[in-house]
Amino acid sequence: MKRLSNTQPRCCPLNPKILIAEISGKRPGDKFKRPTEKFSFDFDKVIISNNSEGYETDWPIITVPEDYRAWYKEHCKMSDSAYYAPMNRSYAIKYAREHGYDYLVQLDDNILTFDIKYMVRQEDGVAINYSTVAKTPHKEKLPNDMFRYMVEVLQNTNVGMIGMAPDSASVPQDDWLKERYVYSAFILDLKRVPPYFQGDFEDDIEYRLKLKQINVPSLEVVPFHYSKTAQGDGKGEDVTGNRQAYIKAGLKRGENMSKLYGDVYERGWSNRGSGIKRGNKVKFRHKVKSFKVGVMIKNTDYLKSKMLQLFAKYVTSKQDQLKTTITKPKFYIGLDDSKCKDKFSVLGKIALVMIKYGLTISNSKDTGLTYTLIGDEQEALSQIIDELSQVQGLEVEEGAR
């Protein structure tokens, strides 16, 4: 990352026109189905959609017109069924430019949270993580401040696309600005970026590669995080919108990206996701070779000070907490069929001991003959063991297994 100077920010509109475009299709219902619409944004906002049937919203809905659909199908689409998201993203650029906006925020329709998360390394090497939470003061204003800050970064760099870190694949870091892929929540500088997205499902990845071809970098503001509804095909997981098409496509999901950018893009099946092994469950996963275009910053100190101001504004005070764990005594008792002539009589004697000392049964074994007794009695351990051991046909073991 190259540093140009520490002069004042470059000349730019004092009040740049910012448009927020929610990219959505085939997800009917209200803001509970499209949680992005729960946030209170200070900027003009629209929904760009190819299919908004059944939408209940107070956001203006802009339906991609038929003539643009025909143009996109002829010149840009790479798939017969999976071109809707890149088409909607492309039309959002056209719409924003035609209506005089300087910057375009593109958001998926299933954003759940926006947060600041960062890490500070101490001199002794200890890393301390900081994060906003639901109770952070003025939390409702955070998304607007995030977007304003990212616009200032665009105004003072050669970047064309800037976004946030996905919570599902990120942990707090001590980085500040990083040249990376950005997804689902990003801003475009409409003076610098190409007019259309392409590919099929991996349209946001494709767009960064398209930017690379014209030597324009994509940047992530590392402390800025967002989260989305869970993706997947399991019970209770979200398969609305484009996600049902993901499942149906399988490995063909990245076929066209492989054709467009085969030198850097790979695809396949994996039982890992965000560094976590999923066991025997495999899902589609893509892999893209690392590269850097090179980010030039005109006023590093200015942007750093603005970030520190955000940290100060959204500082979250937490009282020190002391957590204690009380381990209750455990007794494992087993019934020996060879010694136990009357099982019900033995169980009755166990019940009397349980009542006397306030014991409970937990984690019965599959055989039905071994039980775990748990209680609070610390001082009566030997007495409890002695009384249980006197029951004929009963074997008692103290401790953990």
C-alpha positions in Angstrom: 0.0 0.0 0.0 1.6 3.3 -1.1 1.4 6.5 0.8 1.3 9.7 -1.3 1.2 12.6 1.2 -0.4 14.0 4.3 -2.0 17.0 2.7 -5.7 17.8 3.1 -8.2 15.4 1.5 -8.5 15.7 -2.3 -11.1 18.0 -3.7 -14.4 16.2 -3.7 -18.1 17.1 -3.2 -18.8 18.4 0.3 -22.1 16.5 0.3 -21.6 13.6 -2.1 -24.8 11.9 -3.4 -25.0 8.4 -2.0 -27.6 5.8 -3.1 -28.2 2.6 -1.2 -29.4 -0.2 -3.5 -30.7 -3.5 -1.9 -30.1 -6.2 -4.5 -33.0 -8.6 -4.2 -35.2 -11.1 -6.1 -37.7 -13.8 -5.3 -37.7 -13.2 -1.6 -41.3 -12.1 -0.9 -42.5 -10.8 2.4 -41.6 -7.9 4.7 -38.4 -6.8 6.5 -38.3 -10.0 8.5 -37.7 -11.9 5.2 -35.3 -9.1 4.0 -33.7 -7.9 7.2 -31.6 -5.3 5.4 -34.7 -3.1 5.4 -34.8 -3.0 9.2 -31.9 -0.5 9.3 -32.6 3.3 9.3 -30.4 4.8 6.6 -29.8 8.5 6.1 -29.4 8.2 2.3 -31.7 7.6 -0.6 -32.5 3.9 -0.9 -34.1 1.6 -3.5 -34.6 -2.1 -4.1 -33.3 -3.2 -7.4 -35.1 -6.4 -8.4 -35.9 -8.7 -11.3 -38.8 -10.2 -9.4 -40.4 -8.4 -6.4 -43.7 -10.2 -6.4 -45.2 -10.3 -2.9 -42.8 -7.7 -1.4 -44.1 -5.7 1.5 -41.9 -2.6 2.0 -41.7 1.1 2.2 -38.5 1.1 0.1 -39.1 2.2 -3.5 -38.8 -0.8 -5.8 -37.0 -0.4 -9.1 -37.8 -3.3 -11.4 -35.1 -4.0 -14.1 -36.8 -2.9 -17.3 -37.3 -5.3 -20.2 -35.1 -3.4 -22.6 -32.2 -3.6 -20.2 -32.8 -7.3 -19.5 -32.7 -8.0 -23.2 -29.4 -6.0 -23.6 -27.9 -7.8 -20.6 -28.9 -11.3 -21.9 -27.4 -10.5 -25.3 -24.1 -8.9 -24.1 -23.3 -10.0 -20.6 -25.0 -13.1 -19.3 -23.0 -16.3 -18.8 -25.7 -18.6 -17.6 -29.2 -19.5 -18.6 -30.6 -19.4 -15.0 -28.1 -17.6 -12.8 -27.7 -14.2 -14.3 -30.3 -12.3 -12.3 -28.0 -11.1 -9.4 -25.3 -9.8 -11.7 -27.9 -8.2 -13.9 -29.6 -6.5 -10.9 -26.2 -5.2 -9.7 -25.4 -3.9 -13.2 -28.7 -2.1 -13.5 -28.1 -0.6 -10.1 -25.0 1.1 -11.5 -26.8 2.4 -14.5 -29.7 3.7 -12.4 -27.4 5.4 -10.0 -25.4 7.1 -12.7 -28.5 8.3 -14.6 -29.9 9.8 -11.4 -26.7 11.8 -10.6 -25.3 9.8 -7.7 -21.6 9.8 -6.9 -21.4 6.6 -4.9 -23.5 3.4 -4.9 -23.9 1.2 -1.8 -24.9 -2.3 -2.8 -26.3 -4.5 0.0 -27.7 -8.0 -0.1 -31.2 -8.2 1.3 -30.4 -10.5 4.2 -28.0 -8.4 6.2 -28.5 -8.9 10.0 -25.9 -6.8 11.8 -23.2 -4.1 11.3 -20.4 -4.0 13.8 -16.9 -2.6 14.5 -14.5 -5.3 15.6 -10.8 -4.9 16.0 -7.8 -6.2 18.0 -5.0 -4.4 19.9 -1.7 -6.1 20.5 -0.1 -5.2 23.8 3.6 -4.8 24.3 3.7 -8.1 26.1 2.2 -9.8 23.0 -1.2 -10.3 24.5 -4.0 -9.5 22.0 -7.2 -7.9 23.3 -10.3 -7.9 21.1 -12.9 -5.1 21.1 -16.3 -5.1 19.5 -19.6 -3.3 19.4 -22.6 -5.2 20.8 -26.3 -4.8 20.6 -26.3 -2.4 23.6 -23.5 -0.2 22.2 -24.7 3.5 22.5 -26.0 5.0 19.3 -25.6 1.6 17.6 -28.5 2.4 15.2 -26.3 5.2 13.6 -23.3 2.9 13.0 -24.2 1.8 9.4 -24.5 5.4 8.2 -21.1 6.3 9.8 -19.6 3.3 8.2 -20.7 4.3 4.7 -19.7 7.9 5.2 -16.2 6.7 6.2 -15.9 4.4 3.3 -16.8 7.3 0.9 -14.0 9.3 2.5 -11.6 6.5 1.8 -12.7 6.4 -1.8 -12.2 10.1 -2.1 -8.6 9.8 -0.9 -7.4 6.7 -2.7 -7.4 5.1 -6.1 -9.9 2.5 -5.0 -13.1 1.8 -6.9 -14.8 -0.7 -4.6 -14.7 -0.8 -0.8 -16.5 -3.0 1.6 -16.6 -4.8 5.0 -15.5 -8.1 6.5 -18.0 -10.9 6.7 -18.5 -12.0 10.3 -18.8 -15.6 9.3 -15.3 -15.8 7.8 -13.4 -13.2 9.9 -12.1 -12.6 13.4 -11.0 -9.2 14.9 -7.6 -8.2 13.4 -5.2 -5.4 14.0 -5.2 -4.5 10.3 -7.0 -1.3 9.2 -7.3 -1.2 5.4 -6.5 -4.3 3.3 -6.7 -5.0 -0.4 -9.2 -7.9 -0.5 -12.4 -9.2 -2.0 -15.5 -7.7 -0.6 -19.0 -9.2 -0.7 -22.6 -8.4 0.1 -22.0 -5.0 1.7 -19.8 -2.6 -0.4 -19.7 0.8 -2.1 -18.7 1.7 -5.6 -17.1 4.9 -6.8 -19.3 5.4 -9.9 -16.6 7.5 -11.6 -14.1 4.6 -11.6 -15.9 1.3 -11.9 -17.0 -0.7 -15.0 -20.7 -0.6 -15.9 -21.6 -4.2 -15.4 -21.1 -7.4 -13.3 -20.8 -10.7 -15.0 -20.3 -14.4 -14.2 -23.1 -16.4 -12.7 -23.2 -16.9 -9.0 -19.8 -15.4 -8.1 -20.6 -12.0 -9.5 -18.9 -10.1 -6.6 -15.7 -12.1 -7.1 -15.9 -11.5 -10.8 -16.2 -7.8 -10.4 -13.0 -7.5 -8.4 -11.2 -9.4 -11.2 -12.7 -7.1 -13.7 -11.4 -4.1 -11.7 -8.0 -5.7 -11.7 -8.0 -5.7 -15.5 -8.2 -1.9 -15.4 -5.8 -1.5 -12.5 -8.3 -0.4 -10.0 -8.1 -2.0 -6.5 -10.8 -3.3 -4.2 -10.4 -2.5 -0.5 -11.7 -3.9 2.8 -12.1 -1.7 5.9 -11.0 -4.5 8.2 -12.7 -3.3 11.5 -16.1 -3.0 9.7 -18.1 -6.2 9.9 -21.5 -7.4 8.8 -23.4 -10.7 9.2 -26.1 -12.4 7.1 -28.7 -15.1 7.5 -27.2 -18.6 7.5 -26.7 -20.2 4.2 -27.1 -23.9 3.5 -29.4 -26.7 2.5 -29.9 -28.3 6.0 -33.0 -28.2 8.1 -33.9 -24.7 9.2 -31.3 -23.1 7.0 -32.2 -20.3 4.5 -32.7 -21.5 1.0 -34.7 -18.5 -0.3 -33.7 -16.0 -3.0 -30.7 -17.2 -5.1 -29.7 -19.9 -2.5 -32.0 -22.5 -3.9 -30.3 -22.0 -7.3 -26.9 -22.5 -5.5 -28.0 -25.9 -4.3 -29.4 -27.0 -7.7 -26.4 -25.9 -9.6 -23.9 -27.9 -7.5 -20.4 -27.8 -9.0 -21.7 -26.0 -12.1 -22.0 -23.0 -9.9 -18.5 -21.8 -10.7 -18.3 -23.1 -14.3 -18.5 -19.7 -16.0 -16.1 -18.1 -13.6 -13.6 -20.9 -14.5 -14.1 -19.9 -18.2 -13.7 -16.2 -17.6 -10.8 -16.3 -15.1 -9.4 -19.8 -15.1 -5.9 -18.6 -14.4 -6.9 -17.5 -10.9 -10.2 -19.2 -10.1 -10.8 -22.8 -9.0 -13.8 -24.6 -7.6 -14.7 -27.9 -6.0 -16.3 -29.7 -3.0 -15.0 -29.2 0.5 -15.9 -30.3 4.1 -14.4 -27.1 5.4 -16.0 -23.7 5.7 -14.5 -20.5 7.1 -11.7 -22.7 8.5 -14.1 -25.0 10.3 -14.3 -28.7 9.4 -17.9 -29.7 8.7 -17.4 -33.5 9.2 -18.9 -35.5 6.4 -21.0 -32.7 5.0 -19.4 -31.2 1.9 -20.4 -28.0 0.2 -19.3 -26.1 -2.9 -16.2 -23.9 -2.3 -14.2 -21.7 -4.5 -10.5 -20.7 -4.3 -9.0 -17.6 -5.9 -5.3 -16.9 -6.2 -4.1 -14.0 -4.1 -3.0 -10.8 -5.9 -2.6 -7.1 -5.3 -3.2 -4.2 -7.6 -1.7 -1.6 -5.2 -3.6 1.0 -3.1 -2.5 4.6 -3.1 -3.6 6.7 -0.1 -3.5 10.5 -0.3 -4.0 11.3 3.4 -3.2 8.4 5.7 -3.1 10.5 8.9 -6.5 12.0 8.1 -8.2 8.7 7.4 -6.6 7.1 10.5 -7.8 9.9 12.7 -11.4 9.5 11.3 -11.3 5.8 12.1 -10.1 6.6 15.7 -13.0 9.0 16.0 -15.4 6.2 15.1 -13.8 3.9 17.7 -14.2 6.6 20.3 -17.9 7.3 19.3 -18.9 3.6 19.5 -16.7 2.6 22.5 -18.5 -0.1 24.4 -18.0 -0.2 28.2 -18.1 -3.6 29.8 -17.8 -4.3 33.5 -15.2 -6.9 34.5 -16.9 -10.3 34.9 -15.8 -13.2 37.1 -17.1 -16.5 35.9 -17.1 -19.5 38.3 -18.0 -23.1 37.6 -19.3 -25.3 40.5 -18.6 -28.9 39.9 -21.1 -31.1 41.7 -20.0 -34.5 43.0 -20.8 -37.4 40.6 -21.4 -41.0 41.4 -21.6 -43.6 38.7 -23.7 -46.6 39.8 -24.2 -49.8 37.9 -26.6 -52.7 38.4 -24.9 -56.1 38.2 -27.5 -58.6 36.9 -25.6 -61.5 38.3 -25.8 -60.1 41.8 -29.1 -58.2 41.6 -32.0 -60.5 42.2 -34.7 -57.8 42.6 -33.9 -54.8 40.3 -36.9 -52.8 41.4 -36.0 -53.2 45.1 -32.5 -51.9 44.4 -33.9 -49.0 42.4 -36.1 -48.2 45.4 -33.1 -48.1 47.7 -31.3 -45.8 45.3 -34.3 -43.5 45.3 -34.2 -43.3 49.1 -30.6 -42.2 49.1 -31.3 -39.7 46.3 -34.1 -38.1 48.3 -32.1 -38.0 51.5 -29.1 -36.2 49.9 -30.9 -34.3 47.2 -29.3 -36.2 44.3 -30.5 -36.2 40.7 -30.0 -38.6 37.8 -28.3 -37.4 34.7 -26.9 -39.0 31.5 -28.3 -42.5 31.8 -26.3 -44.9 29.7 -27.8 -46.8 26.8 -27.9 -50.1 28.7 -30.3 -48.7 31.2 -28.3 -50.3 34.0 -25.7 -47.5 34.6 -26.7 -44.2 36.1 -25.0 -40.9 37.0 -26.1 -39.3 40.3 -25.2 -35.6 40.8 -25.6 -33.6 44.0 -24.5 -30.6 46.0 -23.3 -32.5 49.1 -19.6 -31.9 49.4 -19.3 -32.9 53.1 -21.3 -36.1 52.8 -19.4 -37.7 50.0 -18.0 -40.7 51.9 -21.3 -41.3 53.6 -23.2 -41.3 50.3 -20.7 -43.7 48.8 -20.9 -45.9 51.8 -24.7 -46.1 51.8 -24.9 -46.8 48.1 -22.2 -49.5 48.3 -24.3 -51.3 50.9 -27.0 -52.0 48.4 -26.5 -55.5 47.1 -25.9 -55.8 43.4 -24.8 -52.2 43.1 -21.4 -51.0 42.0 -20.4 -47.4 42.8 -17.7 -45.3 41.3 -16.9 -41.6 42.2 -15.6 -39.1 39.7 -15.7 -38.2 36.0 -15.7 -40.4 33.0 
